[in-house]
Amino acid sequence: MSAKARIVLAALVVLAFAGMTAICLHSLEEIHYLKTFFPRTFTVQEAFYAGALELIKVAIIALPLVLLIGICLFFIRQRNHP
């Protein structure tokens, strides 16, 4: 594998990690928004359910990024194999 291909794959891994970070931070901001604007009506149980829902959303959205990272790392690790 050429050096350029490895650089492109490494850049894809970095971009995928950046995307996952953005997704996670957005989910945290949604929960913070709900807790800030509905402090009296937002119970601990509702916060738990909102957190669980955000975890499911992050898992669904981030799964393709995790697969992309795994595939890129697999190809980066290959050494001059055809």
N, C-alpha and C positions, 0 to 999 in steps of 0.2 A: 504494500500500500504506500502510495506516495506521501510525502510530507504535507502537501497541500490538502490531501484528503483527510489526513489526521487533524489538521488545523480546523478544517470545516466541521468535522465530527465533534471536536472539542468545543467549538463555538456553539454547536447545536446543544451540547450538554449544558453549557453555561446558560444559554437562553431558556432551556427547559427548566432549569433550577430557578431562574429569575421568574418565569411564568408561575411556577408552583408557589414561590414566595408571594407573588402578587395575589394569587387566588386565596391563600391562607390569610393574608393581611386584610383582604376585602371581607372575608367572612368574619374576622374579629371585629372589624369596623361595623358590620351590620348588627352584631350582638351589642356592641357598645352604643350604637344609635338607639336601639330599642330600650336598653337599660337607662339611657340618659333622658329620653323623652317620655318614657312611661315608668318612672321609678316606683310609684306606689302600686301600680297594677301589675308590674312585672315581678312575679314571685320567683322563688328559688327553683321550684319545679318547672315553671315556664322557661327559665334560663337554661335549665338542664335539657329540656326538649328542644329549645332553639339551638343549643350547642350540638346536640345529636343530629339535628337536621342539617346544620352547617357542615358537620363532619361527613355526612353522607354526600352532600353536594360537592365538597372538596374531593372526596374519594372518586366520585364519578367523573368530575372534570379533570382531575390530576392523573387518572389512570393512563390515558394515552401519553402523557408527558413522562410518566415513569417507564412505560414501555419504550419510548423513544430514547430515554437515557440508557436503559439497558442494552438496546440494540447498538447504539453509538459506542458505548463502552466495550461491547463485544468486538466490534470491528476495529476499534482503536487498539485493542489488545492483540489482535492478529498480527503476526510478524511475517511479512513478505510471503505469505501464502497466496496462491492464486485464487 
